[in-house]
Structures are given as C-alpha cells and as structure tokens.
Amino acid sequence: MNQKNLFKRSALAAAMALVSTQLYAAGFQLNEYTAAGLGRSFSGEGAIADTAASGSRNPATMTMFDRPSFSGGFVYVDPDVNISGKSPVTGSSTDANNIAPGEWIPNLHFIMPINDRWAVGTSATSNYGLATEYNSSYPAGPLAGKTDLTTLNLNLSAAYRIDDHFSFGVGFDAVYAKAKIERNAGELVALQSFGTIPASTTAAHLDGSAWGYGWNAGLLYQVDENNRYGFTYRSKVNVDFDGSYRSDLPVAAGGTGGHTVPGALTLNLPEMWEISAYNRVAPKWAVHYSMAYTSWSEFQELKATGSDGNTLFDKHEGYHDAYRIALGTTYYYSDQWTFRTGIAFDDSPVPADNRTISIPDQDRVWLSAGTTYAFNKDASVDVGVSYMHGKSVHISEKVANGVPNYEFDAKGTAMLYGVNFNYAF
C-alpha cells in the first residue's frame, strides 16, 4: 500500500465532509427555523401563516398579516448517532457512540405590512449545519475525526396581493458558511516505513468560509379564509470556498509537513420546490400537508483545485433527487391554547455506496407535537418537540489501495426541542 494514497484519501474524506454537510437533504439540510413548525413536522409550512416565520418559507404568506409581527426563538437538536464495526487491518473495534453533539439553532423573523396589498419581511435562520466528532486516536482516522459546519441564512422578501385569491412573493438569500474539518492518521501508519507516527497525527485539516447568494419565490392561493395552497421555489446557491489545508504527515508520506496551503472548492446547492396546503375542516380542527422536492441529481461530481489551478481531487458522486412529505393537524382548543401534531418522511439523496461515517446519512421519520399559549391578542409562545428516527444503514469505506474496506453499521435518532416567542405590534 502507498502511504500517499492514504494521505490523499484523508484529504478527500475531509473535503467530502465539508461538502456533504451541506448536501444531505434528509439529515443536514435544516428545517428547524420555528418551534410551531417543529410541532407539526413542518407540514403545510408554505400555506399556514400563523407566525412571522412563515415569510422565510413562502414569502407570499406575508400578505396574510395585517400588523407588524415578530417571531424569535431556537431549536435544540439532541442526536444519538452510533457507529459499530471491526477493523479489517488489526481486528480492533471501531465502535463509536454519540458521535454528534447537541446543537442550538436560533431563528429571527419579522414581517411588516405596508398596506392592504404590499408587505416586506426579513429573517435570520440556518439552512445547513452539522457537527460530528470522533476520538483523535480512532482506528479509522482518515475516515472520521472532527466535522463542524455552521451556516447563517439572511433573507429579505417582499409580497404583493394580486386579488382576493392570489398573492405572490419573492426574496433574496445571502448564505454564510463556515467549516472546520480534521482527519487523523489512524492505525494504518503502523504499516508504513516513515518512522513512528502517532495515530492521532493530523492527516488533513481544512478550514474555510464563504458567502453564497440566491433567491426564492412563492405563490399563495386562498380559496377562502379556511382553505389555502402554497407553492415555493428556492434557487441554487453557489458557494465558493476559499480556505486553507494542512497535514502534519511528512512530505515523503504525501503530507505538507505541517505547512498550510490554500485551496478552493465551488459548491452548487441545488434548487428546491415545495407545495403546501392548509384546510380548516371544522371550527376547531385543521389539517395541513406538504411535499418538498430537491434536485440533488445536479450533484454528480466533487472537484477541488489548488492555488495554481491543479486538481486536488475529483470524485464522482451520482446523487439522486430526494423528497420530503409531511402531514399534520392543528386543534384550536381555545383563544389561549392551540395544539398541533405531525408526521414526516425524509428521503436521503445519497447512494448507499457513497455513505460515510463522518455523515452516516439515512432515510428518517419524524413524529412531532407542539402547542401555542397566547398571553393576549398580541403575544404568544410556541413550544414544539420532535422525535426523528433514522433507518439503520451499512457503510463500506475505502481508506487506501491494498487495504480491505472498513465495514460499519450506523444508526441514528434525535430529539428536537423548540421555543419561539411571537409578538404583533
């Protein structure tokens, strides 16, 4: 086996994590932008318009508001993701538990009606994010390590009511992404002839940030005050990462000897569509449902280049389009209390042979419940909770030429808790 192949694999695994944290629709394309939506599994989000958060999902819903409205809060994600396996090199255990730490996801939203036809709004949310962490001495170090991505999506939107039935909205998105990725040498360095290299040696370190820009648009059709339907489109966002790369492996092993070098990668986040509906079927009951479709088949190749234009790596991905379906119901118990629940299914766009243990993506099911308490006609608080159950998956990853693939089994669940405060001026 060539040690340089191990180094290149480490670099590729780290870069894959950098990109894939933003590309995995089922698990890491964040929906958690409001506690009310969390409580109904985000069903019917493009048509409900019950809080100011709706403007970030479908800008056309802003015409439903007759007063300036604010909503702000957070969702806490508490995942439980576990990996099991055995090294094909030494036979040692590659089990790892709780590889994903808990994360707080904040959100802010504001809608300002201008008159009976025009409204504007703004929001600050996070559309993508991930954190996974393995011990620095993990045997399959080139495949694991630390993966940390945070994003901020700033949105500015405007909406226009065409007539009593149709409204149209359009928005501008500015997305800031920051990522830090580390991979370690692992147990394979013991097979090489470069002297004593600890398993915890940093084999790849990537650090970068970038802004990307896109737009979104929405249409709302109101049959009457109890029935409405929404259609939302979100454009591709091109994110050009300019960052730094370092490896503490010796140059003879294909590393940089601890020196930092620049690198660049262009990421094209695919476009998305969503259709939503809200039907108040009885004075106290409503049902809402939606389907989102993401054109992940646009992501067929991952390519990064160095400062002199040379190709650092080029890998075929072959993603397929993915969808999300959700169904929920709301019970308007009284002027003070509203209760909601929902169920959803997230389809993973990742082919089975492209899964990684840094991001063990999988199909998953959501079960959710929530409530709203109104202090008065102006102020209210939303609380939501969701249980996310992921399908167990098998992962086979190559570390280097001449070494058998590492085989893993992965299973993940998560609890999500959200709170939002709403105020109408």
MODA-V588938 format. One record per backbone hydrogen bond with DSSP energy under -0.5 kcal/mol. NH is the residue of the N-H (numbers start at 1). CO is the residue of the C=O. E is the energy in kcal/mol with one decimal. If there is no record, write none. Layout:
NH CO E
NH CO E
This chain:
5 2 -0.8
6 2 -1.2
7 3 -2.3
8 4 -2.8
9 5 -2.3
10 6 -2.1
11 7 -2.4
12 8 -2.5
13 9 -2.7
14 10 -2.1
15 11 -2.4
16 12 -2.8
17 13 -1.9
18 14 -2.0
19 15 -2.1
20 16 -3.5
21 17 -1.9
22 19 -1.7
23 19 -0.7
23 20 -0.5
24 20 -1.5
25 23 -1.3
28 24 -2.7
29 24 -0.8
30 28 -0.9
30 127 -2.0
33 31 -2.5
38 34 -1.6
39 35 -1.9
40 36 -0.5
40 37 -1.1
41 38 -1.5
42 37 -3.4
43 40 -1.2
45 42 -0.7
47 44 -2.1
48 44 -1.4
54 51 -1.9
55 52 -1.3
56 53 -1.3
57 53 -0.6
57 54 -0.9
58 54 -2.8
61 58 -1.8
62 59 -1.5
63 60 -1.5
64 61 -1.9
65 62 -1.4
69 111 -2.3
70 423 -2.9
71 109 -2.1
72 421 -2.1
73 107 -2.3
74 419 -2.1
75 105 -2.1
76 417 -3.6
77 75 -0.6
77 103 -3.0
78 76 -0.6
78 415 -3.3
79 77 -0.6
80 413 -3.2
82 411 -2.5
83 96 -3.5
84 409 -2.3
86 407 -0.7
87 92 -3.3
91 87 -1.1
94 85 -2.1
96 83 -2.9
99 81 -2.1
101 99 -0.6
103 77 -2.0
105 75 -2.7
106 104 -0.5
107 73 -2.3
108 124 -1.9
109 71 -2.3
110 122 -2.4
111 69 -2.5
112 120 -3.5
114 118 -2.6
115 118 -1.5
119 159 -1.9
120 112 -2.3
121 157 -2.3
122 110 -2.4
123 155 -1.9
124 108 -2.5
125 153 -2.3
129 21 -0.5
129 28 -1.4
130 149 -1.8
132 147 -2.3
133 99 -3.1
134 145 -2.1
138 135 -2.0
141 138 -0.8
141 139 -1.1
143 140 -1.8
144 140 -1.0
144 141 -0.6
146 182 -1.5
147 132 -2.8
148 180 -1.8
149 130 -3.1
150 178 -2.3
151 128 -0.5
152 176 -2.3
153 125 -3.6
154 152 -0.6
154 174 -2.9
155 123 -2.5
155 153 -0.5
156 172 -2.0
157 121 -2.9
158 170 -2.4
159 119 -3.0
160 168 -3.2
161 117 -2.5
162 160 -0.7
162 166 -1.9
163 166 -1.5
167 220 -2.0
168 160 -2.6
169 218 -2.5
170 158 -2.4
171 216 -3.2
172 156 -2.6
173 214 -2.8
174 154 -2.5
175 212 -3.3
176 152 -2.9
176 174 -0.5
177 175 -0.5
177 210 -2.9
178 150 -2.5
179 208 -2.8
180 148 -2.3
181 206 -2.9
182 146 -2.6
183 204 -2.7
184 141 -1.3
185 201 -2.2
186 199 -2.8
187 139 -2.2
188 185 -0.5
189 186 -0.8
190 187 -1.4
191 188 -1.8
192 189 -1.5
197 195 -0.6
201 198 -1.8
203 183 -2.3
203 201 -0.7
204 183 -1.9
205 246 -1.7
206 181 -2.7
207 244 -1.9
208 179 -2.2
209 242 -0.7
210 177 -2.2
212 175 -2.7
213 238 -0.5
214 173 -2.3
216 171 -2.1
217 233 -2.6
218 169 -2.5
219 231 -2.7
220 167 -2.5
221 229 -3.2
222 165 -3.1
222 220 -0.5
223 221 -0.7
223 227 -1.8
224 227 -1.5
227 224 -1.0
228 278 -2.3
229 221 -2.5
230 276 -2.5
231 219 -2.4
232 274 -2.8
233 217 -2.9
234 272 -2.7
235 215 -3.0
237 269 -1.4
238 213 -0.7
239 237 -0.6
239 267 -3.4
240 211 -0.7
240 238 -0.6
241 239 -0.9
241 265 -3.0
242 209 -0.8
242 240 -0.5
243 241 -0.5
243 263 -2.1
244 207 -2.6
245 261 -2.9
246 205 -1.8
247 259 -0.6
248 202 -2.7
253 250 -1.3
254 251 -1.9
255 250 -2.3
256 247 -0.7
257 249 -2.3
258 247 -3.1
259 256 -1.7
261 245 -3.1
263 243 -1.8
264 305 -2.5
265 241 -2.2
266 303 -0.6
267 239 -3.2
267 265 -0.6
269 237 -2.8
269 267 -0.7
272 234 -2.4
273 293 -2.5
274 232 -2.1
275 291 -2.3
276 230 -2.6
277 289 -2.1
278 228 -2.5
279 287 -2.8
280 226 -3.1
281 279 -1.2
282 285 -1.8
285 282 -0.6
286 330 -2.0
287 279 -2.7
288 328 -2.3
289 277 -1.6
290 326 -2.1
291 275 -2.1
292 324 -2.9
293 273 -2.8
294 322 -2.8
295 271 -2.0
296 294 -2.1
298 295 -1.6
299 296 -2.4
300 298 -1.2
302 315 -2.8
304 313 -2.0
305 264 -2.2
306 310 -2.8
307 262 -0.6
309 306 -1.7
312 304 -2.4
312 310 -0.6
313 304 -1.2
315 302 -2.9
317 300 -3.0
318 300 -0.5
319 299 -1.8
320 349 -1.9
322 294 -2.1
324 292 -2.4
325 345 -1.8
326 290 -2.2
327 343 -2.8
328 288 -2.7
329 341 -2.0
330 286 -2.6
331 339 -3.7
332 284 -2.9
332 330 -0.5
333 331 -1.4
334 337 -2.1
338 372 -2.0
339 331 -2.8
340 370 -2.6
341 329 -2.1
342 368 -1.8
343 327 -2.7
344 366 -1.6
345 325 -2.5
346 364 -2.9
347 323 -2.2
347 345 -0.5
351 349 -0.5
354 351 -2.1
355 352 -1.1
356 359 -0.9
360 357 -0.5
361 359 -2.5
364 346 -1.9
365 389 -2.4
366 344 -2.8
367 387 -2.1
368 342 -2.7
369 385 -2.3
370 340 -2.4
371 383 -2.5
372 338 -2.5
373 381 -2.4
374 336 -2.6
374 372 -0.5
375 373 -0.6
375 379 -1.6
376 379 -1.5
380 422 -2.1
381 373 -2.2
382 420 -2.9
383 371 -2.6
384 418 -2.2
385 369 -2.6
386 416 -2.2
387 367 -3.0
388 386 -0.5
388 414 -3.1
389 365 -2.8
389 387 -0.5
390 388 -0.6
390 412 -2.2
391 363 -2.7
393 410 -2.5
395 408 -2.7
397 406 -2.5
403 400 -1.6
406 397 -2.7
407 86 -0.5
408 395 -3.0
409 84 -2.5
410 393 -2.9
411 82 -1.9
413 80 -1.8
414 388 -1.9
415 78 -2.1
416 386 -2.6
417 76 -2.4
418 384 -3.0
419 74 -2.3
420 382 -2.0
421 72 -3.0
422 380 -3.0
423 70 -2.4
424 378 -2.1
425 68 -2.8
425 423 -0.5
